Amino acid sequence: MRDACSHILPVRQWVLSLPIPLRLLLAAQPKRVTPVLQVVHRVITRHLLRPAGLKADEADSGAVTLVRRFGSAANLNIHLHCLVLDGVYRCGADGLPVFVEAAAPTSSRGRGTRIRHRYGSRSTTSRL
């Protein structure tokens, strides 16, 4: 069984709830979801790189994201559900990718992590 499942990597779910003005903008202009998602993935990857002691050009992570347009009450609520590898791939000495698993989250790194990103002249805080 261990050999059959050795290719399965640890993943962690990240849910990004957006500020209401950004939700409305993304609902009206869906093409803008892509750049927002790129920022989210870049920030999460850097969050994973830091504890591994690697830089952005030395390793990368992977993710699959589902863009949800409605909340549980069928209200307009664009938010992102991301399944992210719980670690990063770096290039090994032989040139093959090597997976470096992230450390388990502590209370300061765990639930309710906030990320900041500057949109134009305004700074927004989003909860991951």
N, C-alpha and C positions, 0 to 999 in steps of 0.2 A: 504494500500500500504506500509506503514511504516513497519508493521509487516512482510510482505512478503519479504521486502528487507533488513531486519535487519541483515542478515548474510553476506551482501556484505561489504567488507572491503576496505578502501582506498588503492590504488596502485599508484606507480610512475614508469615511464619508465626511465631506465638508459641505455645509449648507450655507449659502451666501444670501442673506436677506438685504435688499437694497433700500436706500432712502426713497421715500415716496416720490419726490420729483424725478429721480432717475428711473423708477418703475414706469412712470407715466411716459417719459421720453422713449424708453425701450419698447413700450406697448405701441406708441405711435410710429416709431421708426425701428422696426425689428433688425435692420442691417447693423445697427449700432451695438447689438448684443455681442458680436464677434470681437470688437476691440475691448469691450469690458471683460469678456471672458479671457482674452489674452493677458490682460493685466492681472486678473485673478490667478491664473495658472503661473504667471511669472512670480508673483508674490508668494504663493504656496511653495513653489519649487525652491525659492531662496530661503524660505522658512525651514525647508528640509535640508538644504545644503549647509547651513550654518553649523548645526551640531556635528555634521560629518566632517567639518573642517575643509570643505571644498568650495571652490569658486564657481560662478555661473558658467565659465568656459571650460570647466573641468568635468562636469557631470550634468545629468538631466534626469527628470522624472517623467512619469506618464500619467494620463488621466482620461477619464470618460465623463462627460457632463451632460446632464439632462436639464434642459431649460423648461421650467414650469411656469405657466402663464396665469394660473389661478390658484387661490388658496382653498382650504377645506370647505369654505362657505360659498364656493363658486364666485368669489370676488376677484377682481383683477389684482394680481399680486405676483409680478414676475420675480422669480427667485431661482437660484441655481443649485442643483444637487450634483456634487462632483465626487466621483470615486477616484481617489488619487493613490498611486503606489505609496506605501508607507516607507519610503526610502528613495535612494537615487541610484542611477547607473553611472559608473565611471569607467574609463578605459583602463583595462588591466595591462600589465607589463607585456603580455603576449598580443595585445591589440584587441582582445575580446572584451565585451562588456562584463563588468562585475557589479552585482547588486550590493549596495551598502544599506542595510536596514536602519531606519531611524530609531532613535531611543524612544522608549515609551513616554507618553506625555506626562509632565508633572502638573501640579495644580496651576502653575503659571503658564504652561504651554498647552493645557488641555482645553476642556470645554469653554466655550465663550471667548475664544481668541479674537482679538480685534485687529484689523489691518487698516492702515491709513494709506490713502492715495490722493494726490492732488489733481483735481479736475479744474483746469484753467487756473483761476486765481483763488478758488475755494478749496478748502481741505475738507474731505468727508471721511467719516469713520464708518466702516461696514463691519458687521459682526459675522465671523465665520464659525 
